[in-house]
Amino acid sequence: MFDALTDRFEGIFKGLRGRGRLGESDVDEVLREIRLALLEADVNFAVVKGLVARIRERCVGEELSKALSPAQQIVKIVNEELTTTLGGETFRITYASKPPTVVLMAGLQGSGKTTNSAKLARWFKSQGRNPLLVGADLQRPAAVAQLRTLGQQVEVPVFSEATDPVAVAVAGVAEARRKGRDVVIVDTAGRLAIDAELMDEVRRISEAVEPRFTFLVVDAMTGQDAVNVAESFHQTLELDGVILTKLDGDARGGAALSVKEVVGRPIAFASTGEKLKDFDLFHPDRLAGRILGMGDMLTLIEKAEEVYERDEAEAAASKLLEGKFTLDDFLVQMQQVKKMGSLGDVIKMLPGVPKEMRDTEIDPREIARIEAIIRSMTLEERTRPELIEASRRSRIATGSGTTPAQVDGLIKQFKEMSKMMNRMGGFGSKRMAKKSRKNAKGAKKGGGRRGSGGGRVTSGKAPLRLPDLDLSQLAAGGPGAGPGLDGLPDLDGPGALGLN
């Protein structure tokens, strides 16, 4: 959705590279480009005006940091102000002291309200809660049936009755209390357009169940209309937040950048795909980083931690450093990456990725073809690809539905990668040995925090790590952190912000 805006910002920041000083005229030129980029992205005019004014005030009125060049300072200020415009901080969910916590879902018909009710139920389950879905949409044919189907997929029970929407909502809350369900999600009816009857029904349901949170589901593809809808509902319901759907679409993204400042309510959750798992809390700072071409390493790490076991990840890293990585290991890693979602989406989260690579469409059939080739090999061939000569290539190609040339191409690419890993292997082994000696030395000195029993205290689950990269620093923006503000990449350096 934000690809066009990201390209514009990258072009703007690319023009700043190499400039030693920036005067007021330079700042005004940059802000003019930022203003045009935001207006072209369908951002509300008043929001653009306020954002640009705040950026200018800080760029001209603030003493520039000695740690950053003037160009870097502008990137830092734009990132901070963009984050503020998007909501500032991640929405915080709190729970009622006396269960259940009631969540009311409102929105126009076609915005994805019912589907996102199920997605939200799945999210609550992941937080250790026991939700109940209540189908109070008795207007749309088969709405309750759709909710029941989705409820089965996320393994959450659905309550509904063929009576009155208000009565169904009240009975649903009572059912949750009876069955010990601590979260109730009420799916209400929508209309094709805002009308008095719709608003009255939603208002009566809200008064009857007294929800702790009222979320409005809006379609990001509708642009500024989404903001207008949010304003209208907020006047009637006192919204707590907005759930923005179809953030993976190809619209210009103006709704996401406008809704907080225009409506005064933050984006609470974002739906980024059709699957029920493509749903999470909305993180303003991460989206700002992605818009500015800084990637989104925190989200990537979270996705990796969901699918990777720590021991498996460390074993794979050790094999890479020791130059013992086989085609079998490569196959396992590809399957793990596939669980994280589209490979194209994963690449876009990496900081410093060139625009050409980000825009490349990665056909999932190519990955399936590689898997088929490797699976058609014997265990010995996967471990020792050098054994594969003409007759074996032909057999593997026949078994995988490919050509001998494609098999040969994969083997050559893997050999090149293996050579590179072998060159790195010695360095990696020395570094790991040095680290082991250092740890052993520290243990002899009695270093480290100790528990009451005198033993060394270790955490049960450490964060996912790559060799010599402390990913925990990313959140704090520490040294080397991609999206962190204090660790902004050098704009004059190679690969800065993916601008090369």
C-alpha positions as CSV (number, residue, x, y, z in Angstrom):
1,M,0.0,0.0,0.0
2,F,2.8,2.4,0.9
3,D,5.2,1.5,-1.9
4,A,4.7,4.6,-3.9
5,L,5.1,6.8,-0.8
6,T,8.2,4.9,0.2
7,D,9.7,5.4,-3.3
8,R,9.0,9.2,-3.0
9,F,10.6,9.5,0.4
10,E,13.6,7.5,-0.8
11,G,14.0,9.9,-3.7
12,I,13.8,12.9,-1.4
13,F,16.4,11.5,1.1
14,K,18.7,10.4,-1.7
15,G,18.9,14.1,-2.7
16,L,20.2,14.9,0.8
17,R,23.2,12.7,0.6
18,G,26.5,14.4,0.5
19,R,25.3,17.8,1.6
20,G,27.4,19.0,4.5
21,R,25.0,21.8,5.6
22,L,21.4,22.5,5.1
23,G,20.1,26.0,5.1
24,E,16.5,27.2,5.4
25,S,16.0,27.1,1.6
26,D,17.2,23.5,1.5
27,V,14.8,22.5,4.3
28,D,11.9,24.3,2.5
29,E,12.8,22.4,-0.7
30,V,12.7,19.1,1.2
31,L,9.4,19.9,2.9
32,R,7.8,20.9,-0.4
33,E,8.7,17.5,-1.8
34,I,7.3,15.8,1.4
35,R,4.1,17.8,1.2
36,L,3.6,16.7,-2.5
37,A,4.3,13.1,-1.6
38,L,1.8,13.0,1.2
39,L,-0.9,14.8,-0.8
40,E,-0.4,12.3,-3.7
41,A,-0.8,9.5,-1.2
42,D,-4.3,10.9,-0.4
43,V,-3.5,12.1,3.1
44,N,-5.9,14.6,4.5
45,F,-4.8,18.2,3.6
46,A,-5.1,19.5,7.2
47,V,-3.0,16.5,8.4
48,V,-0.3,17.3,5.8
49,K,-0.3,21.0,6.7
50,G,0.2,20.2,10.4
51,L,2.8,17.5,9.9
52,V,4.9,19.7,7.5
53,A,4.7,22.7,9.9
54,R,5.9,20.6,12.8
55,I,8.8,19.2,10.8
56,R,9.9,22.7,9.7
57,E,9.7,24.1,13.2
58,R,12.0,21.3,14.5
59,C,14.4,21.4,11.5
60,V,14.9,25.2,11.7
61,G,14.5,25.8,15.4
62,E,16.4,22.9,16.9
63,E,20.1,22.7,17.3
64,L,21.3,19.7,15.2
65,S,22.6,16.7,17.0
66,K,26.4,16.4,16.8
67,A,26.1,12.6,16.5
68,L,24.1,13.0,13.2
69,S,24.7,14.9,10.0
70,P,22.1,17.5,9.1
71,A,20.6,15.2,6.5
72,Q,20.3,12.4,9.1
73,Q,18.7,14.8,11.5
74,I,15.9,15.5,9.0
75,V,15.3,11.8,8.5
76,K,15.1,11.4,12.3
77,I,12.7,14.3,12.7
78,V,10.5,13.1,9.8
79,N,10.4,9.6,11.3
80,E,9.4,10.9,14.7
81,E,6.7,13.2,13.4
82,L,5.3,10.5,11.0
83,T,5.1,8.2,14.0
84,T,3.2,10.8,16.0
85,T,0.8,11.3,13.0
86,L,0.1,7.6,12.9
87,G,-0.8,7.5,16.6
88,G,2.5,7.7,18.5
89,E,2.4,4.4,20.4
90,T,0.8,1.0,20.1
91,F,-2.7,0.7,21.3
92,R,-2.9,-0.9,24.8
93,I,-5.6,-3.5,25.6
94,T,-6.7,-3.6,29.2
95,Y,-9.3,-6.1,30.6
96,A,-12.3,-5.5,32.8
97,S,-11.7,-6.3,36.5
98,K,-15.0,-8.2,36.5
99,P,-15.1,-10.4,33.3
100,P,-16.2,-10.5,30.6
101,T,-14.4,-7.7,28.7
102,V,-16.9,-6.7,26.0
103,V,-15.7,-5.5,22.6
104,L,-18.2,-4.0,20.2
105,M,-17.5,-4.1,16.5
106,A,-19.1,-1.5,14.2
107,G,-18.7,-0.6,10.6
108,L,-20.3,-0.4,7.1
109,Q,-21.3,-3.5,5.2
110,G,-18.4,-4.8,3.2
111,S,-15.6,-3.4,5.4
112,G,-14.7,-6.9,6.7
113,K,-16.4,-6.5,10.1
114,T,-17.4,-10.2,10.5
115,T,-14.0,-11.5,9.3
116,N,-12.1,-9.2,11.6
117,S,-14.3,-10.2,14.5
118,A,-13.0,-13.7,14.0
119,K,-9.4,-12.4,13.6
120,L,-9.7,-10.4,16.8
121,A,-11.0,-13.5,18.6
122,R,-8.0,-15.4,17.3
123,W,-5.7,-12.6,18.6
124,F,-7.3,-12.7,22.0
125,K,-6.7,-16.5,22.1
126,S,-3.0,-16.0,21.4
127,Q,-2.9,-13.7,24.4
128,G,-4.2,-16.5,26.6
129,R,-7.9,-15.4,26.7
130,N,-11.1,-17.3,26.2
131,P,-13.2,-15.3,23.8
132,L,-16.9,-15.7,22.7
133,L,-18.2,-14.4,19.4
134,V,-21.7,-13.0,19.4
135,G,-23.6,-12.7,16.1
136,A,-25.8,-9.6,16.5
137,D,-25.9,-8.9,12.7
138,L,-29.4,-10.2,11.9
139,Q,-29.8,-8.0,8.9
140,R,-27.4,-9.5,6.3
141,P,-28.4,-13.0,5.1
142,A,-26.0,-15.7,6.3
143,A,-24.0,-13.2,8.4
144,V,-24.4,-15.5,11.5
145,A,-23.6,-18.6,9.4
146,Q,-20.4,-16.9,8.2
147,L,-19.4,-16.0,11.7
148,R,-20.0,-19.6,12.8
149,T,-17.8,-20.9,10.0
150,L,-15.0,-18.5,11.0
151,G,-15.5,-19.3,14.6
152,Q,-14.9,-23.0,13.9
153,Q,-11.6,-22.1,12.0
154,V,-10.3,-20.2,15.0
155,E,-11.8,-22.6,17.5
156,V,-14.0,-20.0,19.3
157,P,-17.6,-20.6,20.1
158,V,-20.3,-18.4,18.5
159,F,-23.6,-17.3,20.2
160,S,-26.6,-16.0,18.4
161,E,-30.4,-16.1,18.4
162,A,-33.1,-15.3,15.9
163,T,-34.6,-12.5,18.0
164,D,-33.5,-8.8,18.3
165,P,-29.9,-7.5,17.9
166,V,-30.0,-5.8,21.3
167,A,-31.4,-8.9,23.0
168,V,-28.8,-11.1,21.3
169,A,-26.0,-8.9,22.5
170,V,-27.2,-8.9,26.1
171,A,-27.9,-12.7,26.0
172,G,-24.4,-13.2,24.6
173,V,-22.7,-11.4,27.5
174,A,-24.8,-13.4,29.9
175,E,-23.8,-16.6,28.1
176,A,-20.1,-15.6,28.4
177,R,-20.5,-15.2,32.2
178,R,-22.3,-18.5,32.5
179,K,-19.5,-20.4,30.5
180,G,-16.6,-18.5,32.0
181,R,-15.6,-16.7,28.8
182,D,-13.6,-13.6,29.7
183,V,-13.9,-11.7,26.4
184,V,-17.0,-11.1,24.3
185,I,-16.8,-9.8,20.7
186,V,-20.1,-8.5,19.5
187,D,-20.5,-8.4,15.7
188,T,-23.1,-5.8,14.7
189,A,-25.0,-5.1,11.5
190,G,-23.7,-2.7,8.8
191,R,-25.3,-0.8,5.9
192,L,-24.0,0.2,2.5
193,A,-24.1,3.8,3.7
194,I,-24.5,5.6,7.0
195,D,-28.2,6.1,8.0
196,A,-30.2,6.9,11.1
197,E,-31.5,3.3,11.5
198,L,-27.9,1.9,11.5
199,M,-26.7,4.4,14.0
200,D,-29.7,4.0,16.3
201,E,-29.3,0.2,16.4
202,V,-25.6,0.3,17.1
203,R,-26.1,3.0,19.8
204,R,-28.8,0.8,21.5
205,I,-26.5,-2.2,21.5
206,S,-23.7,-0.1,23.0
207,E,-26.0,1.2,25.8
208,A,-27.2,-2.3,26.6
209,V,-23.8,-4.1,26.9
210,E,-21.6,-1.2,27.9
211,P,-18.5,-2.3,25.9
212,R,-15.0,-1.7,27.3
213,F,-13.8,-1.1,23.7
214,T,-15.7,0.0,20.7
215,F,-13.8,-0.6,17.4
216,L,-14.8,0.7,14.0
217,V,-13.7,-1.5,11.1
218,V,-12.9,0.5,8.1
219,D,-11.5,-0.4,4.6
220,A,-8.2,1.3,3.9
221,M,-8.9,1.0,0.2
222,T,-11.7,3.6,0.4
223,G,-9.1,6.4,1.2
224,Q,-10.6,9.6,2.7
225,D,-14.1,8.1,2.8
226,A,-12.8,5.8,5.5
227,V,-11.9,8.9,7.6
228,N,-15.3,10.4,7.0
229,V,-17.0,7.2,8.1
230,A,-14.9,7.1,11.2
231,E,-15.9,10.7,12.1
232,S,-19.6,9.9,11.7
233,F,-19.5,6.8,13.9
234,H,-17.4,8.5,16.5
235,Q,-20.0,11.2,16.9
236,T,-22.6,8.5,17.8
237,L,-20.5,5.8,19.6
238,E,-17.4,7.4,21.1
239,L,-15.0,5.1,19.4
240,D,-12.0,3.7,21.3
241,G,-10.0,2.8,18.2
242,V,-10.1,1.8,14.5
243,I,-9.4,-1.5,12.9
244,L,-7.9,-0.8,9.5
245,T,-8.4,-3.6,6.9
246,K,-6.7,-4.4,3.6
247,L,-3.4,-2.7,4.5
248,D,-1.9,-5.1,2.0
249,G,-3.9,-3.6,-0.9
250,D,-2.6,-1.2,-3.6
251,A,-4.4,1.9,-2.4
252,R,-2.4,5.0,-1.6
253,G,-2.5,4.7,2.2
254,G,-4.0,8.2,3.0
255,A,-6.6,6.7,5.5
256,A,-3.9,5.2,7.7
257,L,-2.0,8.5,7.9
258,S,-5.1,10.6,8.4
259,V,-7.5,8.8,10.8
260,K,-5.7,9.5,14.1
261,E,-5.4,13.3,13.7
262,V,-8.8,13.8,12.0
263,V,-10.9,11.5,14.2
264,G,-8.8,11.8,17.4
265,R,-8.8,8.0,17.9
266,P,-5.9,5.7,17.1
267,I,-5.6,2.7,14.8
268,A,-5.8,-0.2,17.2
269,F,-5.3,-3.2,14.9
270,A,-4.4,-3.7,11.3
271,S,-5.4,-6.5,8.9
272,T,-2.7,-7.2,6.4
273,G,-4.1,-10.2,4.5
274,E,-7.0,-12.5,3.8
275,K,-5.8,-15.2,6.2
276,L,-7.1,-15.2,9.8
277,K,-3.5,-14.9,11.1
278,D,-2.8,-11.8,9.1
279,F,-3.9,-9.5,11.9
280,D,-2.1,-7.8,14.8
281,L,-1.8,-4.7,16.9
282,F,-1.0,-1.6,14.8
283,H,2.6,-0.3,15.5
284,P,2.9,3.4,14.4
285,D,6.7,3.4,14.8
286,R,7.2,0.3,12.6
287,L,5.0,1.6,9.8
288,A,6.8,4.9,9.8
289,G,10.1,3.1,9.5
290,R,8.7,1.0,6.5
291,I,7.4,4.1,4.8
292,L,10.8,5.8,5.1
293,G,12.5,2.7,3.7
294,M,14.1,1.6,7.0
295,G,12.4,-1.8,7.0
296,D,10.6,-3.4,9.9
297,M,13.0,-5.7,11.7
298,L,10.9,-6.0,14.9
299,T,8.0,-7.4,13.0
300,L,10.3,-9.7,11.1
301,I,11.8,-11.0,14.3
302,E,8.4,-11.6,15.8
303,K,7.4,-13.6,12.7
304,A,10.6,-15.6,12.9
305,E,10.2,-16.3,16.6
306,E,6.7,-17.7,15.8
307,V,8.0,-20.3,13.4
308,Y,11.6,-20.9,14.5
309,E,12.7,-22.9,17.5
310,R,15.7,-21.3,19.2
311,D,17.8,-24.5,19.1
312,E,17.1,-25.1,15.4
313,A,18.0,-21.5,14.6
314,E,21.3,-21.7,16.5
315,A,22.1,-25.1,14.9
316,A,21.5,-23.6,11.4
317,A,23.7,-20.6,12.2
318,S,26.5,-22.8,13.5
319,K,26.3,-25.0,10.3
320,L,26.5,-21.8,8.1
321,L,29.6,-20.5,10.0
322,E,31.3,-23.9,9.9
323,G,30.6,-24.4,6.2
324,K,28.6,-27.6,6.7
325,F,25.3,-26.4,5.3
326,T,23.6,-29.0,3.1
327,L,20.8,-29.0,0.6
328,D,18.7,-30.8,3.3
329,D,19.3,-27.9,5.7
330,F,18.5,-25.5,2.9
331,L,15.2,-27.2,2.3
332,V,14.3,-27.0,6.0
333,Q,15.1,-23.3,6.1
334,M,13.0,-22.6,3.0
335,Q,10.0,-24.3,4.7
336,Q,10.4,-22.2,7.8
337,V,10.6,-19.0,5.8
338,K,7.4,-20.0,4.0
339,K,5.6,-20.1,7.3
340,M,6.4,-16.4,7.9
341,G,4.3,-15.5,4.9
342,S,5.0,-14.2,1.4
343,L,8.7,-14.0,0.6
344,G,8.1,-10.6,-1.0
345,D,6.7,-9.3,2.2
346,V,9.6,-10.7,4.2
347,I,12.1,-8.9,1.9
348,K,10.3,-5.6,2.3
349,M,10.8,-5.8,6.1
350,L,14.6,-5.9,5.7
351,P,16.3,-2.5,6.0
352,G,18.5,-1.3,3.2
353,V,17.0,-3.5,0.5
354,P,17.3,-1.8,-2.9
355,K,14.0,-0.7,-4.5
356,E,14.6,-3.1,-7.5
357,M,14.7,-6.1,-5.1
358,R,11.7,-4.9,-3.1
359,D,9.6,-4.5,-6.3
360,T,10.5,-7.9,-7.6
361,E,7.5,-10.2,-7.8
362,I,8.6,-13.6,-6.3
363,D,6.6,-16.4,-7.8
364,P,5.8,-19.0,-5.1
365,R,6.0,-21.6,-7.8
366,E,9.8,-21.0,-8.1
367,I,10.2,-22.0,-4.4
368,A,8.0,-25.1,-5.0
369,R,10.2,-26.0,-8.0
370,I,13.3,-25.8,-5.8
371,E,11.7,-27.9,-3.1
372,A,10.7,-30.5,-5.8
373,I,14.3,-30.7,-7.1
374,I,15.8,-31.2,-3.6
375,R,13.1,-33.8,-2.7
376,S,13.9,-35.8,-5.8
377,M,17.5,-36.2,-4.7
378,T,18.7,-39.1,-2.5
379,L,20.0,-38.3,1.0
380,E,23.5,-38.8,-0.1
381,E,23.1,-36.4,-3.1
382,R,21.7,-33.7,-0.8
383,T,24.7,-34.0,1.5
384,R,27.3,-34.3,-1.4
385,P,25.9,-32.4,-4.5
386,E,29.2,-33.0,-6.2
387,L,28.1,-36.6,-6.8
388,I,25.3,-35.4,-9.2
389,E,26.5,-36.0,-12.8
390,A,24.6,-36.1,-16.1
391,S,22.5,-39.3,-15.5
392,R,21.6,-38.3,-11.9
393,R,20.6,-34.8,-13.1
394,S,18.3,-36.3,-15.7
395,R,16.7,-38.6,-13.0
396,I,16.2,-35.7,-10.6
397,A,14.7,-33.5,-13.4
398,T,12.3,-36.3,-14.3
399,G,11.3,-36.8,-10.7
400,S,10.7,-33.1,-10.0
401,G,9.1,-32.2,-13.3
402,T,11.9,-29.8,-14.3
403,T,14.8,-29.8,-16.8
404,P,18.4,-30.9,-16.2
405,A,19.4,-27.3,-16.8
406,Q,17.3,-26.1,-13.9
407,V,18.7,-28.9,-11.7
408,D,22.2,-27.9,-12.7
409,G,21.5,-24.2,-12.0
410,L,20.3,-24.9,-8.5
411,I,23.4,-27.1,-7.8
412,K,25.7,-24.4,-9.1
413,Q,24.1,-21.7,-7.0
414,F,24.3,-23.8,-3.9
415,K,28.0,-24.6,-4.5
416,E,28.7,-20.9,-4.8
417,M,26.9,-20.3,-1.5
418,S,28.8,-23.1,0.1
419,K,32.1,-21.7,-1.1
420,M,31.2,-18.4,0.5
421,M,30.2,-20.0,3.7
422,N,33.4,-22.0,3.8
423,R,35.4,-18.8,3.5
424,M,33.4,-17.4,6.4
425,G,33.6,-20.6,8.3
426,G,37.1,-20.2,9.7
427,F,36.4,-16.6,10.8
428,G,33.1,-17.7,12.4
429,S,34.8,-20.6,14.2
430,K,37.6,-18.4,15.5
431,R,35.1,-15.8,16.7
432,M,32.9,-18.4,18.4
433,A,36.0,-20.0,20.0
434,K,37.2,-16.6,21.3
435,K,33.7,-16.0,22.7
436,S,33.7,-19.4,24.4
437,R,37.1,-18.7,26.0
438,K,35.9,-15.3,27.2
439,N,32.7,-16.9,28.7
440,A,34.8,-19.6,30.4
441,K,37.2,-16.9,31.8
442,G,34.2,-15.0,33.2
443,A,32.8,-18.2,34.8
444,K,36.1,-18.8,36.6
445,K,36.0,-15.3,38.0
446,G,32.5,-16.0,39.3
447,G,31.0,-13.4,37.0
448,G,27.3,-13.2,36.3
449,R,24.2,-12.7,38.3
450,R,23.5,-15.6,40.7
451,G,20.3,-16.9,42.3
452,S,19.7,-17.9,45.9
453,G,21.1,-21.4,45.2
454,G,24.4,-20.0,44.0
455,G,23.9,-21.2,40.5
456,R,24.2,-18.9,37.4
457,V,20.9,-17.3,36.5
458,T,19.9,-17.8,32.8
459,S,16.7,-16.8,31.1
460,G,14.3,-19.5,30.1
461,K,13.9,-18.2,26.6
462,A,16.4,-15.8,25.0
463,P,15.5,-13.6,22.0
464,L,16.2,-14.9,18.6
465,R,19.8,-14.0,17.7
466,L,22.0,-13.9,14.7
467,P,25.8,-14.1,15.0
468,D,27.1,-10.9,16.7
469,L,23.8,-9.1,16.2
470,D,21.9,-8.2,19.4
471,L,18.3,-7.9,18.1
472,S,17.1,-6.6,21.5
473,Q,18.9,-3.3,20.6
474,L,16.5,-2.8,17.7
475,A,13.7,-1.8,20.0
476,A,15.8,0.8,21.8
477,G,17.4,2.1,18.6
478,G,20.8,1.2,19.8
479,P,24.0,1.0,17.8
480,G,23.5,-0.9,14.5
481,A,19.7,-0.9,14.9
482,G,17.9,-0.6,11.5
483,P,14.7,1.1,12.5
484,G,15.9,2.7,15.7
485,L,16.2,6.5,15.6
486,D,19.5,6.7,17.4
487,G,21.0,4.1,15.1
488,L,20.0,5.6,11.8
489,P,22.2,4.4,9.0
490,D,24.7,6.9,7.6
491,L,23.1,8.6,4.6
492,D,26.5,9.0,3.0
493,G,27.3,5.3,3.4
494,P,26.6,2.4,1.0
495,G,23.1,1.0,1.1
496,A,21.8,3.8,3.3
497,L,18.0,3.4,3.7
498,G,18.1,1.3,0.5
499,L,18.7,4.4,-1.6
500,N,21.5,3.0,-3.8
